[in-house]
Every structure is written in C-alpha cells, then in structure tokens.
Amino acid sequence: MAVRVDQELRESQGPRSPEWLGEPSVPGRASGPGDPGGPAGPVGPGGSGESVAFGAAAWSLGLNTREFELAAQLGEVRTVTTGLGRRVACEELRRVTAAEGFPEAFIARLRVVGTAESAELLGITQGRLTRLARGGFFAPVRFYVNRYRAVVWLYLASELTEFALRQPELLSGRTPPGLSAALAAGEDWRAAKWRSRRIGQLLAQTEDPWERAAVPASVLGSVELASAVADPYERAHLRELRPALVRARPEAGAIRDVIDTVVTADDPREIRRYRAALASSLDDARRVRSAPRPEARPASVPDDRTPVPGRPRSLWQKLIGRR
C-alpha cells in the first residue's frame, strides 16, 4: 500500500534526537525485524563511527518500517555494510536530521500516491495519467496486488511534480500521435520502469562482483538465465545470491504468479539489455573468484559402469565376463 503519514502521531512523537545513538545498546534487544538492536562498532566501507540497525534508524527519524525501507531505496538515507549486515551510520542520521526543512521536506520526498491521487496532483484525468505512465514518462516506485489480482502502481509525488514542470504540454490537449500509436500496439512501460529503478537501487547496495552479477540475473526467467549462463554451478550461485526485488510474503499462489510477472523481464529489448549487463558482470566476477563447486567425488562412489546390486547384467557385460 502507499506510504501514509499519521500526522497526529508524528506531531506527538516527532523525530527522535540522534543524541541517544551514543548510548550503549541493550543486550538481546532487537530494534527491527531480524536486526540486532543498538549501536554497533565501526562500520565498513562507505561509513565511519558507530551504526544502528534499520529499526533503530527508522525510530530516530520518526518513520515506520515501510517508510524507512523506501527512504533507503531512494538513497534519502544511506546505508552501509558492517559485520552485522547493512546498517545506518549514526553520522548519516545526524546529516539527515540536520538538513534544512527536516522533517517536513524529508517526509514530502517520501510521499507515495496512487493513480487517483496522482491525477488529482497533476490536475488531469485518471485515464490521461495512466496513458502517460504506460508511455514511460515517469516510473512507478512501488506496486501491490489488490484483491482482484490486479497490479496497482504507486508513484512518488515529488517526481510527478517535477514531470509536470518539465513537460507541461503533456498535461492537456490531444495525446501525442507517437504515444497513441504505442499504446494502441499494447506497449506498457510501467513494469519495465519499475524493474530498472529497483535494479539501480540494488546495484548501489553492493560492491561484491558476484552479488552484482546476481542483480540483473534476478529479473531473468529460468529459461533466459539458463541460456545466458551455461555453467550450472555459476547459475546455482547466482540464484543463491540474487536479491528479492520485493519484500517476501507468504502470498497465495495466484498472487505470487502476478508478482512474478512484474519482477521478470518480458520485452525482448529489455531481456537483451539485462543479458548484456549480466555477461559483463560475470566477466568481472570470474576474474575475482570462481563460483563454488562441489568437492571431487570420493573414490568409493561407484561410477556409471558399476553394476547396481540386484540389477541383471547386460548382454555386453556377460560377453566380456564382467560380474
């Protein structure tokens, strides 16, 4: 669902001062789902000083889990890799809270709107908003599947406002002929635009060459991946490392199928682009290290020629005298 800000709760609680971040952590307390709580030691590359888990960072900024997740994806809050996983440097929280206009401007940049709100924001009909989105003039930032198993796209309000200022001629008058022809041919760039945004976000979160190769691999279907990566051990390693483009939930099978259609590239041009990116990333990864492979088979393991107990010998085995 869209990110919604509970104004009364924000006014009563507000962002928490980052001064508390220097306090010792409470042993055993978790500050977020699956995250160790409290400050940690020195962070890894890309940060310095102490860091906190995502849950603690969200709390200090007055955000809920979904809002913080979006802020991290958009780069509004930079995360770093530490020995405890990805976290947020305390210095980064101080930077965010010290920025001009915080928290109002910060929250405004995280505002997500659906089709109706988007159309109202731009002063156009919902039909025109959908045509512009299908034409790829702006990218969805999120989506969800409703009860009717339809994909509902969500957009950043700030990006829509920027689009209106940049191309006001598209908000009124007749739809450009090129766009009309593309829409009549069935083109819809919303899913591809969303995938492109997520791929960029995920690549920005890792420097490991194999993990980077797993990012473009994550939007290729199993047939395309097998065609692009012939080595089965490399394919298995990529599958193990590939990130989730959406938060994993125990969805019903039908909804899961709808989500799979969104996260998987289907246009031939898009597939070629991701295959090329995967090939380049694989070259880089192979130069650093090989994909894991199973150890050599023990000598005691029978080969294909060893007869299985209880199985009759073949005619050829009888002729050559093998038992």
VEXDREN-2710 file (C-alpha; in Angstrom, 1 decimal):
% VEXDREN-2710
k/r/px/py/pz
1/MET/0.0/0.0/0.0
2/ALA/1.0/3.6/-0.3
3/VAL/3.1/5.2/2.4
4/ARG/0.8/7.2/4.6
5/VAL/1.9/9.5/7.3
6/ASP/0.0/9.7/10.6
7/GLN/0.3/13.4/11.2
8/GLU/-1.1/13.3/14.8
9/LEU/1.4/10.6/15.7
10/ARG/4.3/12.5/14.2
11/GLU/3.3/15.7/16.0
12/SER/3.0/14.0/19.3
13/GLN/6.2/11.9/18.9
14/GLY/8.3/13.6/16.2
15/PRO/11.7/12.6/15.1
16/ARG/14.0/11.4/17.9
17/SER/17.2/13.2/18.6
18/PRO/20.2/11.3/17.3
19/GLU/22.0/12.1/20.6
20/TRP/20.7/8.8/22.1
21/LEU/22.6/6.9/19.4
22/GLY/25.8/7.2/21.5
23/GLU/24.2/5.3/24.4
24/PRO/25.1/1.6/25.0
25/SER/22.9/-1.0/23.4
26/VAL/20.6/-3.1/25.5
27/PRO/21.9/-6.7/25.2
28/GLY/19.5/-9.0/23.4
29/ARG/17.1/-6.3/22.3
30/ALA/16.2/-6.2/18.7
31/SER/15.4/-2.8/17.0
32/GLY/13.9/-4.2/13.8
33/PRO/12.8/-7.4/12.2
34/GLY/15.8/-9.7/12.1
35/ASP/18.2/-6.8/13.0
36/PRO/20.4/-6.6/16.1
37/GLY/19.5/-3.6/18.2
38/GLY/21.5/-0.6/19.4
39/PRO/24.8/0.9/18.2
40/ALA/27.5/-1.3/16.7
41/GLY/31.2/-0.8/16.4
42/PRO/33.0/0.8/13.4
43/VAL/31.1/0.5/10.1
44/GLY/32.5/-1.0/6.9
45/PRO/33.5/0.8/3.7
46/GLY/31.4/3.8/3.0
47/GLY/31.0/5.0/6.6
48/SER/32.8/5.7/9.8
49/GLY/32.0/5.7/13.5
50/GLU/29.0/3.8/15.0
51/SER/26.0/2.4/13.3
52/VAL/22.5/1.3/14.2
53/ALA/20.1/-1.3/12.8
54/PHE/17.3/-0.2/10.4
55/GLY/14.6/-0.4/13.1
56/ALA/16.5/2.0/15.4
57/ALA/17.3/4.3/12.5
58/ALA/13.6/4.4/11.5
59/TRP/12.6/5.2/15.1
60/SER/15.1/8.0/15.3
61/LEU/13.7/9.6/12.1
62/GLY/10.1/9.1/13.0
63/LEU/9.4/6.7/10.2
64/ASN/7.6/3.4/10.1
65/THR/9.2/0.3/8.6
66/ARG/7.8/0.8/5.1
67/GLU/8.7/4.5/5.0
68/PHE/12.2/3.8/6.1
69/GLU/12.5/1.0/3.5
70/LEU/11.6/3.5/0.8
71/ALA/13.9/6.1/2.2
72/ALA/16.8/3.6/2.0
73/GLN/15.9/2.5/-1.5
74/LEU/15.7/6.1/-2.8
75/GLY/19.0/7.0/-1.2
76/GLU/17.4/9.5/1.1
77/VAL/19.1/7.6/4.0
78/ARG/22.4/6.0/3.0
79/THR/23.1/2.5/4.4
80/VAL/26.5/0.8/4.9
81/THR/27.7/-2.7/5.1
82/THR/29.0/-3.8/8.5
83/GLY/29.9/-7.1/10.2
84/LEU/26.2/-7.2/11.3
85/GLY/24.9/-6.7/7.8
86/ARG/23.6/-3.5/6.3
87/ARG/23.0/-0.7/8.9
88/VAL/22.9/3.1/9.1
89/ALA/25.8/5.1/10.3
90/CYS/25.0/7.4/13.2
91/GLU/26.6/10.2/11.3
92/GLU/24.2/9.7/8.5
93/LEU/21.3/10.1/10.8
94/ARG/22.7/13.4/12.1
95/ARG/23.1/14.5/8.5
96/VAL/19.5/13.7/7.6
97/THR/18.1/15.4/10.7
98/ALA/20.3/18.5/10.3
99/ALA/19.1/19.1/6.7
100/GLU/17.1/22.2/6.0
101/GLY/13.4/21.6/6.3
102/PHE/13.6/18.4/8.3
103/PRO/11.3/16.6/8.9
104/GLU/8.6/18.2/6.6
105/ALA/10.7/18.3/3.5
106/PHE/12.1/14.8/4.2
107/ILE/8.6/13.3/4.6
108/ALA/7.4/15.1/1.4
109/ARG/10.1/13.4/-0.6
110/LEU/8.8/10.0/0.6
111/ARG/5.1/10.7/-0.2
112/VAL/3.7/7.9/-2.5
113/VAL/0.4/8.3/-4.4
114/GLY/-1.8/6.0/-6.4
115/THR/-3.5/6.7/-9.7
116/ALA/-6.4/8.8/-8.3
117/GLU/-4.1/11.0/-6.1
118/SER/-1.6/11.3/-8.9
119/ALA/-4.2/12.5/-11.4
120/GLU/-5.5/15.0/-8.8
121/LEU/-2.0/16.2/-8.1
122/LEU/-1.4/16.9/-11.8
123/GLY/-4.9/18.2/-12.5
124/ILE/-5.6/15.6/-15.2
125/THR/-7.9/12.7/-15.6
126/GLN/-7.0/9.3/-14.3
127/GLY/-7.2/8.0/-17.9
128/ARG/-4.6/10.5/-19.0
129/LEU/-2.4/9.7/-16.0
130/THR/-2.4/6.0/-16.9
131/ARG/-1.6/6.7/-20.5
132/LEU/1.4/8.8/-19.6
133/ALA/2.6/6.1/-17.1
134/ARG/2.2/3.4/-19.7
135/GLY/4.2/5.5/-22.1
136/GLY/7.1/5.6/-19.6
137/PHE/7.1/9.3/-18.9
138/PHE/7.6/8.5/-15.2
139/ALA/8.5/5.4/-13.2
140/PRO/6.5/3.7/-10.5
141/VAL/8.2/3.5/-7.2
142/ARG/6.1/0.6/-5.8
143/PHE/3.2/-1.7/-6.5
144/TYR/0.9/-4.1/-4.8
145/VAL/-1.6/-6.7/-6.0
146/ASN/-5.2/-6.0/-4.9
147/ARG/-8.0/-8.4/-4.1
148/TYR/-8.9/-8.7/-7.7
149/ARG/-5.3/-9.8/-8.5
150/ALA/-4.7/-6.6/-10.4
151/VAL/-1.4/-4.7/-10.1
152/VAL/-1.8/-1.2/-8.5
153/TRP/1.1/1.1/-9.3
154/LEU/2.3/3.8/-6.9
155/TYR/4.4/6.9/-7.7
156/LEU/6.5/9.5/-5.9
157/ALA/4.5/12.7/-5.6
158/SER/7.8/14.7/-5.9
159/GLU/8.6/13.1/-9.3
160/LEU/5.2/13.7/-10.7
161/THR/5.5/17.4/-9.7
162/GLU/8.9/17.6/-11.5
163/PHE/7.4/15.9/-14.6
164/ALA/4.6/18.5/-14.7
165/LEU/7.1/21.3/-14.6
166/ARG/9.3/19.7/-17.2
167/GLN/6.7/18.7/-19.7
168/PRO/3.5/20.7/-19.1
169/GLU/2.4/20.3/-22.7
170/LEU/1.6/16.7/-22.0
171/LEU/-1.0/17.6/-19.3
172/SER/-3.5/19.0/-21.7
173/GLY/-4.6/18.8/-25.3
174/ARG/-4.5/15.7/-27.5
175/THR/-2.3/12.7/-26.8
176/PRO/0.8/12.9/-29.0
177/PRO/0.4/10.6/-32.0
178/GLY/3.5/8.6/-31.2
179/LEU/2.2/7.8/-27.8
180/SER/-1.2/6.9/-29.1
181/ALA/0.3/4.5/-31.6
182/ALA/2.5/2.9/-29.0
183/LEU/-0.4/2.5/-26.6
184/ALA/-2.6/1.1/-29.3
185/ALA/0.1/-1.5/-30.0
186/GLY/-0.1/-2.6/-26.4
187/GLU/3.0/-1.0/-25.0
188/ASP/3.2/-0.6/-21.2
189/TRP/6.5/0.6/-19.7
190/ARG/5.4/0.7/-16.1
191/ALA/6.8/-2.7/-15.0
192/ALA/10.0/-2.2/-17.0
193/LYS/10.5/1.2/-15.5
194/TRP/9.9/-0.2/-12.0
195/ARG/12.4/-3.0/-12.6
196/SER/15.0/-0.6/-13.9
197/ARG/14.6/1.5/-10.8
198/ARG/14.9/-1.5/-8.5
199/ILE/18.0/-2.8/-10.3
200/GLY/19.7/0.5/-9.9
201/GLN/18.8/0.6/-6.2
202/LEU/20.1/-2.9/-5.6
203/LEU/23.4/-2.3/-7.5
204/ALA/24.0/0.7/-5.3
205/GLN/23.9/-1.5/-2.2
206/THR/26.7/-4.0/-3.1
207/GLU/30.3/-4.0/-4.4
208/ASP/30.8/-7.7/-4.4
209/PRO/31.2/-8.8/-8.0
210/TRP/29.1/-12.0/-7.8
211/GLU/26.4/-10.2/-5.8
212/ARG/26.4/-7.5/-8.5
213/ALA/26.0/-10.2/-11.2
214/ALA/23.1/-11.7/-9.4
215/VAL/21.2/-8.4/-9.6
216/PRO/20.5/-8.4/-13.4
217/ALA/20.1/-12.2/-13.1
218/SER/17.2/-11.6/-10.7
219/VAL/14.9/-10.3/-13.4
220/LEU/15.6/-13.0/-16.0
221/GLY/13.3/-16.0/-16.2
222/SER/14.8/-19.5/-15.7
223/VAL/14.9/-20.2/-19.4
224/GLU/16.7/-16.9/-20.2
225/LEU/19.1/-17.4/-17.3
226/ALA/20.0/-20.9/-18.4
227/SER/20.6/-19.6/-21.9
228/ALA/22.7/-16.7/-20.6
229/VAL/24.8/-18.7/-18.1
230/ALA/25.7/-22.2/-19.4
231/ASP/27.7/-23.3/-16.3
232/PRO/25.2/-24.9/-13.9
233/TYR/27.4/-24.1/-10.8
234/GLU/27.5/-20.4/-11.8
235/ARG/23.7/-20.4/-12.3
236/ALA/23.2/-22.0/-8.9
237/HIS/25.5/-19.4/-7.2
238/LEU/23.6/-16.6/-8.9
239/ARG/20.3/-18.0/-7.8
240/GLU/21.6/-18.2/-4.2
241/LEU/22.8/-14.6/-4.2
242/ARG/20.1/-12.9/-6.2
243/PRO/18.2/-10.3/-4.1
244/ALA/14.5/-10.0/-3.7
245/LEU/13.0/-7.2/-5.7
246/VAL/10.0/-7.1/-3.4
247/ARG/9.5/-8.0/0.2
248/ALA/8.9/-11.7/0.5
249/ARG/5.4/-12.6/1.9
250/PRO/3.5/-15.9/2.1
251/GLU/1.2/-14.9/-0.7
252/ALA/-1.4/-17.1/-2.3
253/GLY/-0.2/-18.9/-5.4
254/ALA/-2.3/-16.8/-7.8
255/ILE/-1.0/-13.5/-6.3
256/ARG/2.6/-14.8/-6.4
257/ASP/2.2/-15.5/-10.1
258/VAL/1.1/-11.9/-10.6
259/ILE/4.1/-10.6/-8.7
260/ASP/6.4/-12.9/-10.7
261/THR/5.1/-11.3/-14.0
262/VAL/6.1/-7.9/-12.6
263/VAL/9.6/-8.8/-11.4
264/THR/10.5/-10.8/-14.5
265/ALA/11.6/-9.0/-17.7
266/ASP/9.5/-10.0/-20.7
267/ASP/10.2/-7.5/-23.5
268/PRO/12.9/-8.8/-25.9
269/ARG/14.7/-5.4/-25.8
270/GLU/14.8/-5.4/-22.0
271/ILE/15.9/-9.0/-21.9
272/ARG/18.8/-8.3/-24.2
273/ARG/19.8/-5.4/-22.1
274/TYR/19.9/-7.4/-18.8
275/ARG/21.6/-10.3/-20.5
276/ALA/24.4/-8.0/-21.7
277/ALA/24.7/-6.5/-18.2
278/LEU/24.8/-10.0/-16.7
279/ALA/27.5/-11.1/-19.2
280/SER/29.7/-8.0/-18.3
281/SER/29.2/-8.5/-14.6
282/LEU/30.0/-12.2/-14.9
283/ASP/33.3/-11.4/-16.6
284/ASP/34.2/-9.2/-13.7
285/ALA/33.1/-11.8/-11.1
286/ARG/35.1/-14.6/-12.7
287/ARG/38.3/-12.6/-12.6
288/VAL/37.9/-12.2/-8.9
289/ARG/36.9/-15.7/-8.0
290/SER/35.2/-18.8/-9.4
291/ALA/31.7/-19.9/-8.4
292/PRO/31.7/-22.5/-5.7
293/ARG/31.8/-26.1/-6.9
294/PRO/31.2/-29.4/-5.0
295/GLU/34.3/-31.3/-3.9
296/ALA/35.7/-34.1/-6.0
297/ARG/33.8/-37.3/-5.7
298/PRO/35.2/-39.9/-3.3
299/ALA/36.8/-42.9/-4.8
300/SER/34.3/-45.1/-3.1
301/VAL/31.4/-43.6/-5.1
302/PRO/30.5/-46.1/-7.9
303/ASP/30.8/-44.8/-11.4
304/ASP/28.2/-45.3/-14.2
305/ARG/29.8/-48.6/-15.2
306/THR/29.5/-50.2/-11.7
307/PRO/26.5/-52.7/-11.7
308/VAL/23.8/-51.9/-9.2
309/PRO/23.1/-54.8/-6.8
310/GLY/20.1/-56.7/-7.9
311/ARG/20.1/-55.4/-11.4
312/PRO/20.6/-58.1/-14.2
313/ARG/23.8/-57.9/-16.1
314/SER/23.6/-56.6/-19.6
315/LEU/24.4/-58.9/-22.6
316/TRP/27.6/-57.0/-23.2
317/GLN/28.7/-57.5/-19.6
318/LYS/28.0/-61.2/-19.9
319/LEU/30.1/-61.4/-23.1
320/ILE/33.1/-59.7/-21.6
321/GLY/32.8/-61.7/-18.4
322/ARG/32.0/-58.8/-16.1
323/ARG/30.2/-59.7/-12.9
END
